[in-house]
Amino acid sequence: MSMKAIRIHTFGSPEVMQLEELPIPTPGPGEALVRVLAASVNFLDIQHRRGELVQQAFYKKEGAVDSSFPATIGSQCVGVVEALGPGDSHAKVGDRVICGGGSGTYATHVLAPAKRLIPIPDEINLEQAAAGLVQGFMAYALTHAAYPVKAGDWCLIHAAAGGIGLLLCQMVKIRGGKVIAVVSSPEKVQAVREAGADEVIISTQADFATEARRITNNCGVHVVYDGVGKDTFEGSLDSLAPRGYLEIFGQASGFIPPFDLMTLQDKGSLYINRFSALYYTDLWPTYMEHFLAWMNEGKLSIKVDRTYSLADAAKAHQAFESRQVSGRILLIP
């Protein structure tokens, strides 16, 4: 029996990804073999392909990147458990699950630690699970715990038309906050408006920090949710009100270089958090209750921008990197 997988033999542009045929692996102790039904395209996958994660100890420790070659790309998928290795496991053959926080999900099959598999409730279809369940949890933890949004808070969201950006917009509104959505092009304005944005800044047409100050009568925003990183870091600080919070959850433009902590005092006794969902997993049961309720009530929606076949993974990465996307991209094996 064989499987197909997208592998790289060197770091580089999307063209380094190749569709290859491999033997289907046998799960060892504590492992599960998952048949992939949909893999989400995440910025972490782009960074893996480019070679930007190999020096980051955190990602190596968490098993999110394979620094050896050949390596299979992909960090998150949904699928069905086909086989289990020896040892106790909460998973059963036939379970619908999310496989996240590992590697190798751009494939028809993937091996994963059974303890890391997340069951998918019957009320959620696989497309919703693949496109939004994990990203929804990140948005939930960011808006409900990392910085719990209060009614009336001004919240600036970078890359607001992306998969997690649209979820952040919706969850800020659920909590009664006010959204300033930053997008890269006029074509993305409608998507963030539909997600509840009160104000929209097109970053290619105006300085977002100046606009954020104007919108808030020069008071600044209470929190910035920033998955962009290096390119937006200084502007994000300049957008904040005194004692404001900068919640950094990604680095699409590159890693933020070291800076002088006294800057936080000079700009108003600011707070910075480098968010990781791994430290908020105790919130998952409560999140699932809210997620299901919000979906049923129409308060939360998940947008899939487009899907690609596994063989077209390079095209999916090209679309992602060219910032053509509003919502999520899925690969269907």
Secondary structure, DSSP 8 states (H G I E B T S, - for coil): -EEEEEEESS--SGGG-EEEEEE-----TTEEEEEEEEEE--HHHHHHHHT-STT-HHHHHTT----SSSEE--SEEEEEEEEE-SS--S--TT-EEEEESSS--SBSEEEEEGGG-EE--TTS-HHHIIIIIHHHHHHHHIIIIIS---TT-EEEETTTTBHHHHHHHHHHHHTT-EEEEEESSGGGHHHHHHTT-SEEEETTTS-HHHHHHHHTTTS-EEEEEESS-GGGHHHHHHHEEEEEEEEE---TT-------THHHHHTTS-EEEE--GGGGGGGHHHHHHHHHHHHHHTS----EEEEEEGGGHHHHHHHHHTT--SBEEEEE-
